[in-house]
Every structure is written in structure tokens, then in C-alpha cells.
């Protein structure tokens, strides 16, 4: 299953969804949910602050991080 997630601005009562060129489908399912605001919890903030204090030489790129997570979790 291929899924596309987009955040769109509502204009009047209309949405325009532009699909990528490589998205091939004759029919799609559309689910519209109001976008909730996202706020970090205090625990999340504390974790991020701890990570900011870690030495930079151990860092990996975000792309490498995502690839490792996908491989580890079979995504």
C-alpha cells in the first residue's frame, strides 16, 4: 500500500490534492482529519535537551537514522 500524507490549507470548503507523477491508481481513499496542534511534552523536551549536550562525533545523519530504523523494524 502506498500512502501520501499532506497538510493542506482549506480554502473556503475546498481542498486541492496534487499527486506525484509516480503515483499510479485509478481509485483512492481520502480521509480528512482536522490537524491538531502538536506540543512537546516535558519528557520530550528533557530528552532533546540531553541529546544536545552529547558529543557531536557520534552523530549520524537523519537519513541514516531512518534507514537503520526501517531495516531494524522491517518497514
C-alpha positions in Angstrom: 0.0 0.0 0.0 1.3 3.4 -0.9 0.3 6.3 1.3 0.8 10.0 0.9 0.4 12.3 3.9 0.0 16.0 3.3 -1.0 19.0 5.3 -3.2 21.3 3.2 -4.7 24.7 3.7 -8.5 24.7 3.4 -9.7 27.4 1.0 -13.4 28.0 1.5 -14.6 24.5 1.7 -12.3 23.1 -0.9 -9.0 21.1 -0.9 -6.7 20.5 -3.8 -4.5 17.4 -3.6 -1.7 17.1 -6.1 -0.4 13.6 -6.5 3.2 12.9 -7.5 3.9 11.7 -11.1 4.8 8.2 -9.9 1.6 7.7 -8.0 -0.5 5.3 -10.1 -4.0 4.5 -9.1 -7.5 4.5 -10.6 -9.2 5.0 -7.3 -8.1 6.3 -3.9 -9.5 6.6 -0.4 -9.4 10.0 1.1 -9.7 10.6 4.9 -9.9 14.2 6.1 -9.0 15.0 9.7 -8.6 18.4 11.3 -4.9 19.0 12.0 -4.3 19.0 15.8 -1.6 21.3 17.2 1.5 19.4 18.3 3.2 20.2 21.5 6.3 18.5 23.1 5.8 17.0 26.5 8.2 18.0 29.2 9.7 14.5 29.0 10.3 15.0 25.2 11.9 18.4 25.9 14.2 16.9 28.5 15.3 14.1 26.2 16.0 16.6 23.4 18.0 18.8 25.7 20.1 15.9 26.9 20.9 14.9 23.4 22.0 18.5 22.6 24.7 18.0 25.3 26.0 14.8 23.8 29.3 14.9 21.8 28.8 15.5 18.1 31.3 13.0 16.8 28.8 10.1 17.4 26.1 11.6 15.3 24.7 10.1 12.2 22.6 11.8 9.5 18.8 11.8 9.8 18.6 9.8 6.6 21.0 7.1 8.0 18.9 7.1 11.2 15.7 6.5 9.3 17.3 3.8 7.2 18.5 2.0 10.3 15.1 2.2 11.9 13.4 0.9 8.7 15.8 -2.0 8.5 15.5 -2.9 12.2 11.7 -2.7 12.2 11.1 -4.2 8.8 9.5 -1.1 7.3 
